[in-house]
Amino acid sequence: MAQVLVLAEHDGPEVKKVTFELLTLARRFGDPVLVWAGPGASDAQPRLAEFGAVTVYASEQPELAEYAVAPITDFVEQVVAETTPSVVLLASTAEGKEVAGRLAVRTGSGVLTDVVDVGDGLTAEQLNFGGSVIVHSKVKTGTPIMTVRANSVPPVADPATAEIKATEVAFKQGSLAAKVTERVAAQRSERPDLTEASIVVSGGRGTGSEEGFKIIEQLADALGAAVGASRAVTDAGWYPHQFQVGQTGKTVSPQLYMAVGISGAIQHRAGMQTSKTIIAINKDPEAPIFELADFGIVGDLFQVVPQLLEEIGKRGSV
């Protein structure tokens, strides 16, 4: 059976949800082979096996963390040469896209980014022009390389062996040119990660101020959800830019997306329109977000949300 190469996204032994999504997608086209750069593969083996990884090429060589991106590309390129996969799948993160581009140049292959699905014949589906156009693309040269948006494919378990192969990577001289001198851990709250959450509550200009935006946090906490924000909110300084949802922010695709006080400009819609269920709350009945919403409430968010919080409190948190 053909092999499909997947680059794992992880934080030490903690496997990120997008890796399980990539393994699920990979199983459509062959046996998933995983590249694990850094420590933690042994601890993560049961979870990787649960989602169908057949083989895990793992390396803990310090160069993978001490230098920027290129050594990981060396690792992936080496495994590509050994396994000759039918396709290489990576997450559409900043690092994933850079590895994909470097790998494409080195292997003389075509690359597709921000893929949301892959069908028969390795035909990729992409959303262009803010999601208003769906494009189907194929790579015709070399080994297809694709970066896949998080939350595009629901992760489904299908146990396999996840045999770990300790690998010694032969780094290219030029790959050790840009050294990482410092790492600063991003502040993390107890809320779910925005790009991995199954429920996202986002607030927009309608919240009125930094103080007004706090009602979005209250609703998110009541639902066990992640908090998102529109560009208007982050540009105004009411909430940090790292929580912006949209074409120039994060792309999310949760089971439930609540757009509260968000008009629904195409820039914002591009980052959330693949959500499974969308609920919009806006006092303007003509707001574009209602065109996309499965359920809509026309009303003042400062009247509607407190009623929601009251009802959620009666039923218990989700």
C-alpha positions in Angstrom: 0.0 0.0 0.0 1.2 3.5 -0.7 2.7 5.6 2.1 1.6 9.1 3.0 4.0 11.3 4.9 2.8 13.6 7.7 4.8 16.1 9.7 3.7 16.0 13.3 2.7 19.2 15.1 3.4 18.8 18.8 4.6 20.5 22.0 7.0 18.0 23.6 4.9 14.8 24.0 1.6 16.7 23.7 0.3 16.0 20.2 -1.7 18.9 18.6 -5.1 18.1 17.3 -4.2 19.1 13.7 -1.8 16.1 13.7 -4.7 13.7 14.3 -6.6 15.5 11.5 -3.7 15.0 9.1 -3.4 11.3 10.0 -7.1 10.9 9.4 -6.8 12.5 6.0 -3.6 10.5 5.2 -5.5 7.2 5.7 -7.6 7.9 2.7 -4.6 7.5 0.4 -2.3 5.0 2.1 -0.4 4.1 5.3 0.4 7.2 7.4 4.1 7.6 8.0 4.9 10.3 10.6 7.9 12.6 11.0 8.4 13.6 14.6 11.1 16.3 15.2 12.2 16.7 18.8 11.6 14.8 22.0 8.4 13.1 23.2 7.7 10.5 20.5 7.8 7.5 22.9 5.3 9.1 25.3 3.0 10.1 22.4 3.2 6.7 20.7 -0.2 5.4 22.1 -2.1 8.5 20.8 -0.3 8.3 17.4 -1.2 4.6 17.1 -4.8 5.4 18.0 -5.2 7.6 15.0 -3.5 5.3 12.5 0.2 6.1 12.3 1.9 3.0 11.0 5.5 4.2 11.3 7.0 7.2 13.2 10.4 8.5 12.2 11.6 10.2 15.3 14.8 12.3 16.0 15.8 14.2 19.1 18.9 15.8 17.6 19.3 19.2 19.2 19.8 20.9 15.8 16.1 20.4 15.1 15.3 22.9 17.9 18.4 25.1 17.9 18.2 26.2 14.3 15.3 27.7 12.3 13.1 25.5 10.0 15.8 24.2 7.6 16.9 21.2 9.8 13.3 20.0 10.0 13.2 20.3 6.2 16.3 18.1 6.0 14.6 15.5 8.2 11.4 15.5 6.1 13.4 15.4 2.9 15.4 12.4 4.1 12.3 10.5 5.0 10.7 11.4 1.6 13.8 9.9 -0.1 13.5 6.7 2.0 9.8 6.1 1.8 8.8 7.7 -1.6 5.4 8.7 -0.4 2.4 9.4 -2.6 1.8 12.8 -0.9 3.3 14.9 1.9 0.8 16.5 4.3 1.7 19.3 6.7 -0.3 21.7 8.9 -1.0 25.2 7.4 1.0 26.9 10.2 3.8 29.4 9.5 6.4 26.7 10.0 4.5 24.1 8.1 4.2 26.3 5.1 7.9 27.2 5.2 8.9 23.6 5.4 6.5 22.8 2.5 8.0 25.5 0.3 11.6 24.5 1.0 10.8 20.8 0.5 9.1 21.6 -2.8 12.2 23.4 -4.1 14.5 20.7 -3.0 12.5 17.8 -4.5 11.3 19.6 -7.6 7.7 19.1 -6.5 4.5 21.1 -6.6 3.0 22.6 -3.4 -0.5 23.6 -2.5 -1.2 25.6 0.7 -4.3 26.1 2.9 -6.0 23.0 1.6 -9.4 22.2 3.3 -10.0 18.8 1.8 -8.4 16.2 -0.5 -10.5 14.0 -2.8 -9.9 11.2 -5.4 -6.8 11.4 -7.4 -5.2 13.7 -4.7 -7.4 16.6 -5.9 -7.1 19.4 -3.3 -9.9 21.8 -2.4 -9.0 25.3 -1.5 -10.9 28.5 -0.6 -9.9 31.6 -2.5 -10.9 35.3 -2.5 -12.0 35.2 1.1 -13.9 31.9 0.6 -16.1 33.2 -2.1 -14.5 30.8 -4.7 -13.8 27.1 -4.2 -10.9 25.8 -6.2 -9.9 22.2 -7.0 -6.2 21.8 -7.7 -3.8 19.0 -8.5 0.0 18.8 -8.3 1.4 17.5 -11.6 5.2 17.6 -10.8 7.1 15.5 -8.3 5.6 14.4 -5.0 2.4 16.4 -4.1 3.1 18.6 -1.0 0.1 20.0 0.7 -0.5 22.2 3.8 -3.9 21.6 5.4 -5.9 24.1 7.5 -6.6 23.1 11.0 -10.1 21.9 11.8 -10.8 21.1 8.1 -11.0 17.3 8.7 -12.6 15.8 11.7 -10.1 13.4 13.4 -11.3 9.8 13.5 -9.4 7.0 15.4 -8.3 3.9 13.5 -5.7 2.0 15.5 -2.4 1.0 14.0 1.1 0.1 15.2 3.0 3.5 15.3 6.3 1.7 15.2 9.0 4.2 16.2 12.2 4.4 14.1 14.9 6.3 15.7 16.5 8.4 12.9 19.8 10.1 12.5 19.4 13.2 10.3 22.2 14.2 8.0 21.9 18.0 8.2 23.1 20.1 5.2 25.7 22.8 6.0 23.5 25.6 4.9 20.7 24.4 7.2 22.7 25.4 10.3 23.1 29.1 9.4 20.2 30.7 11.3 20.3 29.8 15.0 17.5 30.4 17.4 18.9 32.5 20.3 15.9 32.8 22.5 12.4 31.3 22.9 9.6 33.1 24.7 6.6 31.0 25.7 3.2 32.6 24.7 0.9 33.3 27.6 -1.8 30.7 27.7 -5.1 30.8 29.5 -7.2 27.9 30.7 -9.5 28.3 27.7 -9.1 25.9 24.7 -6.7 26.9 22.0 -8.4 29.0 19.4 -7.5 26.9 16.4 -8.3 23.6 18.1 -11.5 24.5 20.0 -14.8 22.8 19.2 -16.7 25.9 20.3 -15.5 29.5 19.5 -17.3 32.7 20.7 -16.1 35.8 18.8 -16.9 39.4 19.6 -16.8 42.3 17.2 -17.2 46.1 17.1 -20.6 45.8 18.5 -19.1 45.1 22.0 -18.2 48.8 22.0 -15.1 48.8 24.2 -12.6 46.7 26.0 -14.9 46.7 29.0 -17.8 45.7 26.8 -15.8 42.8 25.3 -15.7 41.1 28.7 -19.2 39.8 28.0 -17.7 37.7 25.2 -15.3 36.1 27.7 -18.2 35.3 30.1 -20.2 33.6 27.3 -17.1 31.6 26.2 -16.3 30.5 29.7 -20.0 29.4 30.3 -19.7 27.2 27.1 -16.2 26.0 27.7 -15.2 27.8 24.5 -12.3 29.6 23.0 -12.5 33.4 22.6 -12.1 35.0 19.2 -12.2 38.6 18.0 -12.8 40.5 14.8 -10.1 42.7 13.3 -11.9 45.8 14.4 -11.6 44.7 18.0 -7.9 43.8 17.8 -7.0 47.0 15.9 -8.8 49.0 18.6 -6.7 47.3 21.2 -9.7 45.8 23.0 -8.3 42.3 22.7 -4.9 40.8 21.8 -4.1 40.3 18.0 -3.3 36.7 18.6 -7.1 36.0 19.0 -8.1 37.6 15.7 -10.2 35.4 13.4 -10.1 36.2 9.7 -8.1 36.3 6.5 -5.2 38.1 8.2 -5.7 36.3 11.5 -6.5 32.7 12.6 -8.6 30.3 10.6 -11.0 28.3 12.7 -13.5 25.6 11.9 -15.2 24.5 15.1 -18.4 22.6 15.6 -20.0 25.8 16.9 -19.1 29.4 16.1 -20.8 32.3 17.7 -20.4 35.7 16.1 -21.5 38.3 18.6 -21.6 41.9 17.5 -19.8 41.1 14.3 -21.1 42.5 11.0 -19.6 39.8 8.9 -17.1 41.5 6.5 -15.6 39.1 4.0 -12.2 39.4 5.8 -13.7 37.9 8.9 -15.9 35.3 7.1 -12.8 33.9 5.4 -11.5 32.8 8.8 -14.6 31.1 10.1 -17.0 30.2 7.3 -16.2 26.5 7.3 -17.5 26.2 10.9 -20.1 23.4 11.2 -22.8 25.5 12.9 -22.8 29.3 13.0 -24.9 31.5 15.3 -24.9 35.2 14.8 -26.1 37.9 17.2 -26.4 41.4 15.8 -28.8 44.3 16.1 -28.6 45.1 12.4 -31.0 42.7 10.5 -29.0 43.5 7.3 -25.6 42.5 8.6 -23.8 40.2 6.1 -23.1 37.7 8.9 -26.7 36.5 8.7 -26.2 35.3 5.1 -23.7 32.8 6.5 -25.4 31.9 9.8 -27.4 28.8 10.5 -29.2 30.6 13.3 -29.5 34.3 13.8 -30.7 36.6 16.6 -31.5 40.2 15.8 -31.0 42.2 18.9 -28.7 44.1 21.2 -26.0 41.7 22.4 -26.0 43.3 25.8 -29.6 42.2 26.2 -29.4 38.9 24.4 -26.1 37.5 25.9 -27.2 38.0 29.6 -30.3 35.9 28.8 -28.2 33.2 27.2 -25.9 33.2 30.2 -28.9 32.8 32.5 -30.3 29.9 30.5 -26.8 28.2 30.3 -26.6 28.6 34.1 -29.9 26.8 34.6 -28.8 23.9 32.4 -25.2 23.7 33.6 -22.1 24.5 31.5 -21.5 22.5 28.3 
